[in-house]
Amino acid sequence: MGKSNDELRHVLVIGSGIAGLAFALFMKRAGIRCSVFEAYPYTENVGGGLNVAPNGMNVLAELGIAEALIDLGTPTRDFVFQSNRGRELARFRYGDPKKYGQPAVSMLRSTLYKELVRAIKRESVEIQFEKRLVSLEETSNGVTATFADGTSVEGHLLIGADGVQSAVREHLLPDGPSASYVGLVAVAGFPSIADIPSMCPSDAADMFYTFGPNGFFGYSGGDAGGLMWWANLPLKREYSSDELRNFRWSDAQKELLARFKDYPRPIEELIAKTKEPLRLNIFDVQSLPRSHKGRVALIGDAAHAVSPDAGQGASMALEDAEYLAKLLRDCDNYKQAFEWFEEDRKPRAEKIAAEGRARASEKEIVSKFHSVIRNALIAIFVPLGKYGTDWILRYKIPWEKPGRLRSR
């Protein structure tokens, strides 16, 4: 194993999202010093909702926080596909814990983030906020990161976990692909179950996907006692930062209520009872020629941002974090660890990203005729395994077992 080499005395992590915090925790377990630097001020209430699939929950179980998140969130039972008239098209069990070791769990992103930060504090891992990266300089013995406040820090390796708009990726691949707007805007809300009279609390365990001519609408449980809903709306140009920050929910709410007025209950109630919605542009990152160079490597959305339609963003970030930390612990040198990480993770990440883009295309606004055809195809092919997820969910990294894990 590679723990004795001197190249890992101090690893810098840029970005305190899911990938960065989980990676730092695994490095702590591996006995390697790690420091995290985040561009923004500390805030707990960041982001919308997410579903951590069993493959991601198994990573969180290795970190010892899966049980807490199961209690704080809503374990997912079935995926339910329905038409805009309320007819069930297909249903399948998702994330059977008996099969995969953990359930899938829906929650607010802030809930997952807070649990990771609590673990970081318990383990006394260094984390600094308001440290916006402006430049990197590599030497034969390490890498220096310089921040917008004029400070700098030296380390032996640097890991870019700074999200879809990664500054580290720009350094690593200045001429490579950047984040691309996919032509969709996501709108989401998070009402309480108690505010939706037509919905039974047990319904929150299912994730509903509603398809109709006026677009797609999804909803499920979120944090315990809460719900989350989301709609993807086509828009040729992305919203500016000012538009995202200053949009009038009353106007958008009227537009959504009109768009989905003929969709089944409780969709109109979910929209009407939402007070503080989330709106954001959807980006992904096409295949990168490489995810590492010299002493710098990328993980999570910085390496392979996938459409939310894949349902794997958080889980892929968690997988990356555990696997790269494991390789850095086990390999003779960081170069081998980076090479194996790319070889083993790239095929899986690209396949999942492709599935996400394909699913996004199925949620477009279409004519009534095309909507009927699409729903008929869903009813036929989903039960036949079109949305087969076993190859995604069964992936598990054996932390205690030395060596690499080939992509599956």
HELIX and SHEET records of a PDB file:
HELIX    1   1 ASP A    6  LEU A    8  5                                   3    
HELIX    2   2 ILE A   18  ARG A   29  1                                  12    
HELIX    3   3 PRO A   54  GLU A   62  1                                   9    
HELIX    4   4 ALA A   66  LEU A   72  1                                   7    
HELIX    5   5 PRO A   97  TYR A  100  1                                   4    
HELIX    6   6 ARG A  109  ARG A  122  1                                  14    
HELIX    7   7 ALA A  167  LEU A  172  1                                   6    
HELIX    8   8 ILE A  193  ASP A  195  5                                   3    
HELIX    9   9 PRO A  201  ALA A  205  5                                   5    
HELIX   10  10 SER A  241  ASN A  246  1                                   6    
HELIX   11  11 TRP A  249  ARG A  259  1                                  11    
HELIX   12  12 ILE A  267  ALA A  272  1                                   6    
HELIX   13  13 ASP A  301  HIS A  304  1                                   4    
HELIX   14  14 PRO A  308  ALA A  310  5                                   3    
HELIX   15  15 GLY A  313  ASP A  330  1                                  18    
HELIX   16  16 TYR A  334  SER A  361  1                                  28    
HELIX   17  17 LYS A  368  PHE A  381  1                                  14    
HELIX   18  18 ASP A  390  LEU A  393  1                                   4    
SHEET    1   A 6 GLU A 126  GLN A 128  0                                        
SHEET    2   A 6 CYS A  34  PHE A  37  1                                        
SHEET    3   A 6 VAL A  11  ILE A  14  1                                        
SHEET    4   A 6 LEU A 157  GLY A 160  1                                        
SHEET    5   A 6 VAL A 296  LEU A 298  1                                        
SHEET    6   A 6 HIS A 292  LYS A 293 -1                                        
SHEET    1   B 3 GLY A  49  VAL A  52  0                                        
SHEET    2   B 3 VAL A 105  LEU A 108 -1                                        
SHEET    3   B 3 THR A  74  PRO A  75 -1                                        
SHEET    1   C 7 GLU A  88  ARG A  93  0                                        
SHEET    2   C 7 ASP A  78  SER A  83 -1                                        
SHEET    3   C 7 MET A 207  GLY A 212  1                                        
SHEET    4   C 7 GLY A 215  GLY A 221 -1                                        
SHEET    5   C 7 LEU A 227  PRO A 234 -1                                        
SHEET    6   C 7 SER A 180  GLY A 189 -1                                        
SHEET    7   C 7 LEU A 278  ASP A 284 -1                                        
SHEET    1   D 3 LEU A 133  GLU A 138  0                                        
SHEET    2   D 3 VAL A 143  PHE A 147 -1                                        
SHEET    3   D 3 SER A 152  GLY A 155 -1                                        
END                                                                             
